[in-house]
């Protein structure tokens, strides 16, 4: 196994070409403000050392980022971040995380757990998610402080072999990973509540027990109206308010 040390990300040959894995990691760092707009990303020798790969592998990753418009190489200066928003068709608006990055914040993701669940026919879960569902639990860190506790439930329609196998838990961006599998989210519905966070969530968000948080329930659907993802997010809005931006 080859490891990248900066954010605890590992490279695995079974996940595809190493240069593409590195490109995804660098892109994710750009989208989450680790490499802000206008900043210079680490040099090729630094990236070679971090990921323990060859110069050609790093060069291929950076070239693809440049082709997608995220970076530009300038002689005598380095590789500069020129764009920090994605083309994902999650909605007509921008991702919440993109809005935070545009404000100059740094957002990191920490994987807490990932498990494949099986449901029996006739149960409520089976009718909603299908025979299988993958539960992915994450913690988002805003400028070094716990900010969002997020649990995703991926339905059988989103999983390899209809749920007989789980999606790799090392994915950097869940929605990008779905797009790569030709699963395009065309519609989502959000519901918001303000309520006390569960005790375990208070611990993760470093809040006093019984603290109120903003809770968001999201259902994401593909073009055929199939439920692809259900998520439950708890936001510490005392740390930062929730942002929504819509295109006109």
N, C-alpha and C positions, 0 to 999 in steps of 0.2 A: 504494500500500500504506500502511495506517495502522499505526503501530508503538507498542507499549507498552514503555517503557524499563526498568522495574524488574527484570524477569526475562528480558529478551530475547524477549518474546512478541510475535508480530506478528498483526495483525488483517487478514483478507482477506475481501472482500465475497463471494467465491464460496463461502465456508464458512458462509454464512447470515447472519441479522440480526446487526448489530454488538452490539446489547445482549445477545444470547444468548452471543456469544463472550466479552464482558466478564464476564458472570455466571459462565461456566465458569472463567475465569481467577481471579476473586475467590474462587470456591468452592474451587478447587484450592489457593489460598494458605491458606485457612482450614483445609482438611483436612491441610495439611502444616506447620501451625504458624507460617507467616509472619505471620498475624494470629491470635494465641492466643485461647483462650476468655476472654471478658470484656474483651478489648481493643477499641479503637475503630479501625475501618478508616479509610483516608484519606477526606477530605471529598469531596463531589461536585465542587467546583472543582478539587481536586487530581487526581481521576480523569479529569476532562475534559482537563486539561493532559497527563496521562500518556498517555492513549490518543488524544488529538487528535480528540475526538468532541464532540457537542453535549450540553447539559445533559439533554435528554429521553432521549438514548441511555443515559447513565449512570444516570439515575433509573429507567429501565425495568429495567436490570440489577439494581440494588439492591432494587427492589420484588419481583422474582422471588426473590431470595435471602431476603427477608423472608417471602414466602409459603411458602417451603420450610422455614422455621424456623431458618435459619443466622444471621440478624441481626435486630436490632430497633432501630428508630429511636427515640431518646429526645430530647425537646425540650430544647434548651440544653446537651446533652451530645454527641450525635453518633450514629453507627450502631455498635451494639455487637454483637460476636460472641456468639451465644447457644447455638450448637451446633457441634461440630467433628467429628462422625461422619456417615457417609453411610448411605443405605438400601440400598446395593448388596447383591444376593443372591449374592455370591461364595461365601460359606460361612455356616454357622451361627455362626461366630465373627467377630471383627473383623479388619479388615485390619491387617497388620503395621505399616504406616505410621500408621494411626490410633492404635495402641498407643503408638508413639513420640511422637506429638503429645500424647497424653494425659499423658505423662511430662514434657511441657514442652519437647520438642526441636523444632528447626526443620529441616525436610527439604526440600531443593531437588532438582529433576531437570534434568539436562543431556542434551540429545540429541546423541549422537556420530555416528550414521549411520542411514540408512534406505535399503533397496534391495529391489527386487522380483526374486525369483529364479524361474527356470523349470526344471522337471525333466522328464526324458524318461521315457516309459512304460517300466515294467519295472525302474526303479531303486528302491532302498530309500526314497529321499526322496519319490518319486512315490506310492508305496503309503502313505506316512505322512501327507504334507501335501497331496497332490494335484498337479495340473500347475503350480501357482504357490504361492509362499510369500513373505511379506514379512518381512524381517529388520530388526528395530529394536534398536539398541544404545543404552543409556542409562547414565549415571553418576549415582548418588544422592549428594548432599552432606549430611552430618549436622553441623549446627552449624558449617558452614564447612570441614569435613574430608571428603575422599572416603571413602565408606563401602560402597557397593554397586555392583558392576558387573553389569548385567543385560542379557541379550540375549533378545528375544522373537522367536519364529517364529510368525507368524499363518498359518494354513492357508488354502487356497483357499475353504473354506466361510465364512471370516470376512471375505473381501475383496470389494470391489465387483465386480460382474459375474463372480463366480467366480474372481477373481484376474487378470482382464484389466487391472485398474487397482489401484493401491496405496491403502491408507488414508493420509490426510493425516498427514505426519510431525510437524505442529505440534500434534497432540492433546495436551491436558493430562493426561488420564487415559485410559489404554488401555481399562480395563474399563468406564468410563462410556461411552466411544465405542462399544463393542460393544453395550451396553444400548440406546443410542440407535438402533442399527440393528436392534433387536429380536432380538439374539443374547444369550440369557441363559445364563450359566454356572451349571450346576446341580451340578457335581461336579468336584473336582480331586484329583490324586494327587501327593504330594510324596515325593521321595527325597533324603536328605542324606548328604553325604560330607565328610570332612576330608582335604584333599590340597593339594599345592603349587599355587599360582596360576600360570597361564601368564605368561611374562615381560611381555607387553603389559598384562596385568591388574595385575601388580605395579606397573608404571609409573603406571597410572591411579589406583590406590589408594594410591600413594606408600608402597609397602612394599619392603623389601629383596628382591632376587631370591631365589626359592626359598621365600618365606614361605608358611606354611600358612594356608588360609582355609576357612571353611564354604562348601560348595558345595551349592546346592539345585537340583534338577531338578523342574520342575512340568509336568504335563499338565492342561489345563483342558478340560472337556467340556460340551456343551450338553445339553438335556433328551432329545435323541434319541441320546445317546451318541457324537456326533461330536467328534473332536478339533478344538478351535478354536485353542488356543494351546499351544505348548511353550516353556518359558523356562529359561534357565540363569543362575543368580545366584551371584555370589561375594561373600561378606560378610566384612568385616574385623571379626571378633568381639572383637578386642582393643579396638576403639573402642566397641562396644556389643554386648551379647549378642542373640541372636535370640529374639523373643517370640512365643508362641502363646497365644491365649485362646479358650476354647470356651464357648458358652452351654450351660446345663443344661436 
